[in-house]
Amino acid sequence: MISKEDHTRLTHAIRDAESQTSGEIVVVVAEQASTYRSIPIVWALIGALLVPWPLIWITHLSAGRIFLVQLVVALLLCLFLSWPSRRHALVPRFIKRTRAREAAAREFVGRGLTRTRDRTGVLIYVALAERHAEIIADTGIADRVGAGAWQGIIDNLTGAIKEGRLGDGLLEAVQSAGALLARHAPPRFDDMDELPNKVIVI
């Protein structure tokens, strides 16, 4: 997902951005926000529920045989739809967005961004399978920077991802987020680097 060269570029970009601010930037890139394991089961059950109606009208199968047909259809559909690309294609967009936001929130807490000294941690999160990017800022910086400023960074990042320029998009996002942090959370004389300066790939 991220080349070794992009890892190096982004590590340097995060370090450079944080040298100009008391804030902390964490970048997390996830292959997918969720496995959606229940999706094939749901669609398989829907398919199995639809199977009996034409069989009832056009055949004289007993209830027991129809049940067996339903069972076979459910199993075959479940296996067929369990392939990752098919599974993702069946997930409604709003569910993908919701799962990605939930995953971003978990990463924000889990990576220690709520525990920085001035509450000025910023997470840049990307879920590739969902084509979703999100920025979460802790209260110390969210109160000073409007949502529109972050949205502009997200829009540029998602545009870069669609063009196949994930590394470049993340680099620009780190630099833009760093510029906002530098303006609204300048460095302190006793500033410390509280979190790792690297891209976390999961």
N, C-alpha and C positions, 0 to 999 in steps of 0.2 A: 504493500500500500504506500509506503514511504521509503524512498531510496536512501542509501547510506549518505549520499551527498546532501539530500534534502534534510536528513537528520542533523547533519553538521551545520548546514546553513541556518536551520531553525533554532538550534541550540545557541548559536552566536547571536541570532536576532533577539531571542528572549533575553539573553544576558545583556545585550546592548540596550534594549528597551528598559529593563529593570534598573540599569545604572542611572537612568534619568528620573526615577520615581521611587516612592516608598511602597508602591503597589507590587503585587506579585501576579505573574501571568503563567497559567498552566494550559498546555495544549493536549487534548485527548482526541485521538482518532480511533473510532470503533469500526470494525468491519460491518457490524450490524447492531442495532440497539436492542433487538430481541430476536429470539429464535422462532417465535410464532408457531410453536409446536401444536397448539390447539387448532390452528386454522384448517389443516387438512382434515381433521376429525369432524369439525363443524360442517365443512362442505360435503364430506362423505356421508354424513348423517342426513343432510338435506337431500342429496341425490338418492339415498336409500328410501327416504320417505316419499319421493316422487315416483319411484319405480312401480309400486303396486297398481296405481290408477290405470295405466294403459293395459296392464296384465289382467286386471279385473274385467275391463271392457272387451278385450279382444281374445282372451283365452278362457279356458275352463279349469285353470290350475286351482288346486286346493289351497287353503290358507297356509298350510304347512309348507308347501312348495314355494309359495310366494314369499314367505318369510325367509326361506333358504336363498332365494334369488336376492332379496334385500340384503342379506348378510354378505353374500358374495360381492355384490355391487359396492357395499360400504367398504369392505376390505380392499378391493381393487382400487377404488377411488382414493382411499387413504394412502395406499402405497404409491399410486401415480402422482398424487398431489404433494407428497412429502419431499420430492426433489426441491432443493432450496430455491431455484429460480422460479419454479411454478408456485411454490408456497408464497414467496414474496409478491408475485403477480396477483395473487388472490386477496391480499390484505388491503382493505380500504385505506385510502390515503389518510383519513383522519385518525385511524388507529396507528398507522406508522408515525404520524406526527406526535401523537400522544405518548407512544412508547419511547420515542426519541427524547422527548422533553423529560420524561420520567428518568430515563437513563442519564441524561445530562445533570439532572438534579442530584442523583445518587453520586455521580462522579464529583460534583462540586463539593459535596459534604465529605465523601470518602478520601479525596485528595488533600484535605486539610485547608481548603480555601476559606472556611468559616473561622479558622483559628489564627489568622494573621493578626499582628499587633494592632493595626489601624483599621482592620476590616476592609481592606482595599484589594482583596484578591479578585482576579478575573479568570474565568474559565472560557476557553475557546474549544467548543466540542463539535465534532463532526461524526455523523453516522452515515457511512458510505452507502450501504444498501438502501437506506431510506432517503438518500440525497438530502439530508437535513443538516443544517449548521445552526448552532446556537451559541450565544454569548451570555454568560451569567456573571453579574458583578455583585460583590458583597455590598452590604449596606453603606460602608464607608465611602464607596465611590458611586454606587447607584443613586444616592441622594444628590450627588453633584452633577451627574451626567444624564442628560435626557435619553429616553429610549430610542429616539430617532437617530442619535449618533451611533449607537450600537447596531441598529438595523441597517444603516448604510454599509457598515463593515460586513455584516452577514450577507447582504445582497451581493457585494463584490466577491465574497468567498464562494457562495453557491454558484455564481456565474462562472468562476474559475474552475470549480469542480465539474460542472457540466461540459466545459471545454477540455477536460482532461488535464488540467493544470493544478492539481491538488497542492503540490509543494509550493508553487508560486503564490497560490491563493492564500495558503496559511502564512507564508512569509509576509505578504501584504497585510493580512489581518493582525499579525503580531505587531508589525510596525505601526499600524493605525491605532490599535489598542494602546500601545506604548505611548504614542503621542497624546492620546486623551488622558492617560494616567499621569504623564509628565505635567500636563497643564493643570490638572485638578488635584493631584496628590504628589507634589514635588518631594524629592528625597530629603530625609532627615539626616542630621549630622551623625547620628549613631545608627544609621540604617543597616540592616542585616539582610542577607539573602536567605529567606525562610523556607523556600520550596525549591525542588530540583528544576534546573533550566534545561528541560529536554522534552521531546515529544513522546507522549505515552501512547503506545499502540496496543489496542486490545481486540 
